[in-house]
Amino acid sequence: MKFIITTLSFLILVSANSFAEPSGKVIMRLNFKKANLMLQQLPGSIDIAGQDVKGGTLDIVGSHEYFELLQQEGYPVEILQEQTTGLDERYMRPDRILALVKELEAEYPSIVHVEKIGESLQHRPILAVRISTGDNLSYKPTILFNGMHHAREIMTTEVTADIMIYLVKNFNNPETPWVTEWIKNLAIWVVPQFNPDGNEIVWTSDNWWRKNARGDDSGTWGVDLNRNYPYEWASCGGSSGSKDNQTYHGSTAASEPETQAMMKFVKEQNFAIDVSYHSYSELVIAPYGCQNHYTPENAIVQKIGSDFSKLLKTDSGKGNYTYGTGWEILYPVDGDDISWMYNEVNTLAYVVEMNSSAQGFQPNYDKWRNKTVEGQRAGWEFLINQLLTGPQARGRMLDAKTGLPVNGSVSLDGIKYRDEKPRMAKNGFYNKLLIPGTYDLKFSAPGYRSQTLSVSVDAHTAINQDVFFEQSLGIDAE
Ligand SMILES: [Zn+2]
């Protein structure tokens, strides 16, 4: 077997990958078990569709020419799926999402609040929907579910739509009292469709388009929005600097208006938990994205993430989703949203790669739409429950003398953080999610004396603890 990239084969690849010829692509499967294959060895720019870690296979999107090239070079490769034109009209285009959100807002005004968090490059609104009773919002823990960083992953929008519809329809339903409790006590946010421009391309010219619509008069190349966040941007080989690559990270960190909108929104809302829905591969992916990097609170990230993954059943009905960091179960990524969110606001942030490779990006609607969205419910319901009643400490941070709110930080004493920003209070309200165990929680705020609180929590202990800060009078008593 030879892995040498010839000049000729590289030229064939580049011409076949250009956006000017969107049709006639295939998803091809490489078998890792048959060859000791390294991603980096594959010629040219790779568009990864998905991966089956247990099965040892990697699916990539490319032209027929690229498939033939791999065959000629001796790779164990087979064609999985030919690209067909058109999509099932029942999947939702950007205008349908807007209509749905407006309808929910009109029908459930007491619990649905819509915010435009920004605009896409082509000036389509990026909407966020808050499902919560409007009272006392400063003291409500926040959670985010977002769909469609990648344009072709159209099932993700079905899941985010289902979350919204399921919640509003079951509010005040005597048969689902827990839903009423969630909506009363939490602020549940949904960004149903993060990449509307890319999704328009999916509907109009290339149904396997992944990126946004960045381009100029000479054409559209797109930026991979899930490689454009500033944390470890373009730093560990988990993205590409080449415009025609499917993981092109953009010209600078956070160059894209969509990315900027999400960053501003996440900082404003201080999310405790986030799920970013993608497809496909049946995985739950945790931060960090770069090789050998775990978050300093990996015990917490891992326990909650793996419990989450166990609730998501695979399409075959045998087993559940696989949990791990991106570099452990997929490939290294940099500039991804979940790594940035964890690092920036200490969000427990996960990617769900839903559906199996047999379904691909655009599963048969009749067979898989309802099955998939219903199958995801156990997962997001678990995370909402974690936020409301799972192990954690929460309360207010106040100035001991004035009683005014203080936006201090809460971190785990004894843990070695790198450059992570600690979990901060917002409007004087903090919450820190934990797993069963004993912790020393350290509270700090500039100008105040730090203090430590020892807590023990079991699976259902949410400790409510207000923290009163004494001014340090210029001397840090720490
Ligand atoms: Zn994706």
Residues whose N, C-alpha, C, O or C-beta is under 5 A from the ligand:
A	BS01	ZN	H150 H278 S279
